[in-house]
Amino acid sequence: RSRTRRHSTQERQNMETSTKRSSGWLLLIPVLVLVFGCLLATILFSAGVANMVGWAVDLSDDIEDMQRVIVPGEGRLALSEPGSYVVFYEYRSSVDGQSYNGRRTAPPLKCALTYQDTGQEIRLNPAKLDMAQYENGVNGRSGIWFLDFEIDSPGAYILNCQYASGGDQPRLVLAVGHNFIW
């Protein structure tokens, strides 16, 4: 009997030693999870910032590539592909060396868009978001979403905008380009 008890005591000591050794490793697991989690968060944050900078640069290029029409009056737009387009009222702009500075609020214009080949009038929709705007400090352009429209065919389109009152001042800039809002 004493031999059995001694054996049981020996087993208990082995189990306690084994438990002590493995509990040291178990404490290391949360530390490793924390270190790898912080490393992963840093990598993802860095990638996100890089993407945001890239997106801002692309957006700046999109703004510069827009076609501009001085209104009241009309202008010809060469729209190269079907899809969704936006019209921004640029309250701060420059066209052919002429600077334009206006109010931040959308002007009271009546606009029409016509497909030059067929004379078909394209439906212009008022802006869906009051807060959709841009400010490009590099090129001094600032604009607010004014109208949007969809076209089925690429080609030449005529944008004609007049003041509802019939006046011809002040002269304003409308910028037209692919819809990058949605």
ZIMOJO-V473522 format. One line per field, one symbol per residue. phi: phi as a letter, one per 40 degrees, with the letter a starting at -180 (. if undefined). burial: 1 if it has 24 or more other ideal C-beta (glycine too) atoms within 12 Angstrom, else 0. A space follows every 10 residues. Layout:
phi = ???
burial = ???
This chain:
phi = .ccccccccc cccccccccc ccccccccdc cccccccccc cccccccccc cccccccccc cdcccccbbc bchbacbbcc achcbbbbcc cbaabfgccb bbccccccbb bbbbcccbgc cccbbcdcbc ccaabbccbg bbabcbaaab bcbcicbbbb bbcdcgcbbc cbbbbbadcb cb
burial = 0000000000 0000000000 0000000000 0000000000 0000000000 0000000010 0110011111 1100101010 0000111111 1110100001 0100011010 1011110000 0101001000 0011010010 1111111110 1000001111 1000000000 1111111111 10
